[in-house]
Amino acid sequence: MPARLIGVGVGPGDPSHLTLGALAAIRQADRVVAPCPAREVEGRAEAIVRHAAPDLTVDRLPYEMATGSGVRAATAEAAADRIVAWLDAGEAVAFVTLGDPNVYSTFSSVAAAVRARRPDMPIVTVPGITAFQDLAARSGTVLLDGTESLTLVTALDGAGAAKDALADRQRALVVYKGGRYLPELLDVLAATGRMEGAVVGELLGMDGEDVGPAVDRVGRPAGYLATVIVPPAGRPR
């Protein structure tokens, strides 16, 4: 395979959700890299790959996940420097990431930094199953039907974006990365009459997975990898 950067979505956590296309991409690449909290710590994307393909070697790229942090931008630049060295050596580099590489992914900032350094370098992506798809399946939630539509937001800065989206009662809402602000978000769901049918999933497909009705999570803390689905209001039951 010629030198190129490949963003590979490995799904939200369950190794069985790694697609055949994703597995083929990482096996065909010359090098597989994964973001991690620290060089000595296995990241979640790497854990999925190691479970599905234990024979593969995975290089770790320390990456700061916190938004609004200059450190995050610096780690993306540092990751790009390492990747560009491998690309210049003629390697095809597969960057594995949770979920899908084009949806709130660490891959996008790294890819942008690589593109700034090597504008002519091919950069492609392999789609992955998203957390909200997995949560809909695990909770038995029909996310959309007929002419319904969907809004996808994050709660990294609070519940404000979710509150605005809930104004349209015929629109489904998915909230990513809502753990820190989950109590605030659940208060908004209750106040707007959108608690019915809403579900929360945390650590999908991983140790400690917790999936259930949003109403049962009131007053309980949640981690960073928490996803919330709020179906359209007024559906026939």
LOFI-200366 format. One line per 10 residues: number of its first residue (from 1); their letters; for each residue x, y, z of C-alpha. Coordinates in pm, whole numbers, plus 50000, padded with zeros to 5 digits. Layout:
! LOFI-200366
NUM> a> X,Y,Z  ...
//
This chain:
! LOFI-200366
1> mparligvgv> 50000,50000,50000  50144,50344,49911  50214,50595,50186  49893,50740,50324  49718,50822,50650  49408,50614,50722  49164,50706,50998  49001,50381,51111  48689,50378,51327  48691,50079,51563
11> gpgdpshltl> 48347,50127,51717  48250,50238,52068  48400,49954,52269  48282,49603,52184  48553,49434,51970  48280,49248,51780  48175,49586,51636  48507,49628,51458  48401,49602,51093  48560,49374,50837
21> galaairqad> 48670,49684,50645  48836,49832,50953  49014,49506,51031  49136,49479,50673  49264,49838,50679  49470,49791,50992  49610,49458,50872  49711,49606,50536  49876,49913,50686  50250,49923,50751
31> rvvapcpare> 50194,50078,51094  49900,50100,51335  49890,50391,51581  49646,50474,51858  49587,50774,52086  49649,50710,52455  49640,50908,52782  50013,50840,52834  50275,50631,52657  50263,50360,52925
41> vegraeaivr> 49881,50345,52929  49677,50143,52680  49403,50356,52523  49053,50223,52455  49094,50212,52076  49415,50014,52115  49241,49772,52352  48976,49699,52089  49238,49635,51822  49445,49410,52048
51> haapdltvdr> 49139,49202,52132  49041,49161,51767  49394,49122,51628  49635,49032,51911  49919,48969,51667  49937,49333,51556  50183,49586,51697  50027,49919,51797  50232,50237,51843  50095,50474,52109
61> lpyematgsg> 50054,50847,52053  49991,51040,52378  49692,51267,52325  49519,51514,52557  49142,51472,52528  49029,51782,52720  48881,52047,52491  48985,52408,52513  49331,52305,52623  49649,52426,52459
71> vraataeaaa> 49795,52094,52561  49547,51914,52336  49656,52114,52033  50019,52055,52122  49968,51679,52148  49795,51674,51808  50094,51856,51659  50337,51617,51825  50139,51317,51697  50143,51466,51347
81> drivawldag> 50522,51506,51360  50566,51137,51438  50316,51030,51173  50474,51249,50905  50812,51084,50970  50657,50743,50903  50472,50872,50595  50791,51022,50456  50951,50679,50497  50685,50541,50263
91> eavafvtlgd> 50461,50380,50524  50082,50352,50518  49977,50455,50870  49642,50348,51020  49525,50573,51306  49261,50386,51509  48996,50582,51693  48681,50508,51892  48353,50528,51704  48382,50687,51362
101> pnvystfssv> 48685,50895,51253  48462,51172,51116  48237,51215,51422  48389,51401,51720  48713,51210,51673  49072,51265,51779  49163,51176,51423  49032,51500,51270  49278,51732,51448  49572,51501,51383
111> aaavrarrpd> 49476,51466,51017  49451,51845,50983  49801,51883,51129  49937,51619,50892  49768,51787,50595  49925,52120,50690  50268,51956,50677  50211,51738,50370  49925,51883,50159  49963,51618,49889
121> mpivtvpgit> 49963,51317,50122  49652,51099,50074  49431,51095,50383  49135,50857,50387  48895,50717,50646  48723,50388,50720  48386,50434,50894  48307,50284,51231  47994,50206,51431  47906,50503,51650
131> afqdlaarsg> 47818,50507,52019  47464,50626,51954  47400,50340,51712  47529,50094,51970  47323,50253,52248  47007,50243,52037  47060,49872,51979  47147,49787,52339  46851,49980,52479  46597,49877,52215
141> tvlldgtesl> 46539,50240,52116  46403,50331,51774  46610,50640,51708  46435,50770,51396  46131,50676,51191  45938,50821,50899  46030,51187,50846  46185,51241,51191  46524,51409,51213  46818,51405,51452
151> tlvtaldgag> 47044,51654,51625  47383,51541,51758  47560,51763,52011  47822,51733,52285  47786,51838,52647  48152,51928,52687  48055,52287,52766  47734,52212,52955  47374,52137,52866  47311,52456,52670
161> aakdaladrq> 47333,52304,52321  47105,52019,52425  46852,52260,52573  46831,52452,52245  46785,52131,52044  46507,52003,52272  46284,52293,52167  46187,52091,51858  45985,51810,52012  45967,51614,51687
171> ralvvykggr> 46345,51592,51664  46553,51319,51825  46856,51430,52023  47185,51252,52085  47426,51397,52341  47789,51282,52343  48049,51316,52617  47788,51423,52865  47913,51259,53183  48036,51570,53360
181> ylpelldvla> 47712,51755,53297  47472,51460,53309  47286,51585,53622  47230,51924,53455  47120,51756,53132  46872,51530,53312  46727,51836,53488  46672,51992,53145  46502,51675,53016  46267,51676,53314
191> atgrmegavv> 46191,52047,53281  46112,52017,52909  45905,51701,52938  46153,51494,52737  46252,51234,52995  46016,50966,52865  46201,50717,52648  46539,50884,52703  46827,50645,52768  47184,50677,52893
201> gellgmdged> 47474,50449,52803  47818,50458,52958  48129,50257,52859  47941,50076,52584  48091,49735,52515  48356,49783,52786  48403,49671,53143  48161,49867,53360  47903,49916,53086  47584,50078,53218
211> vgpavdrvgr> 47276,50118,52997  46932,50218,53116  46652,50475,53128  46767,50831,53186  46522,50867,53474  46717,50600,53665  47039,50803,53636  46911,51109,53822  47154,51193,54099  47417,50946,53980
221> pagylatviv> 47759,51049,53843  47880,50946,53499  48213,50931,53319  48340,51102,53005  48217,50828,52769  47847,50874,52843  47594,50896,52559  47232,51008,52587  46949,50941,52340  46628,51141,52360
231> ppagrpr> 46370,51015,52108  46114,51249,51949  45827,51334,52180  45470,51222,52127  45533,50893,51952  45255,50633,51983  45348,50374,52246
//
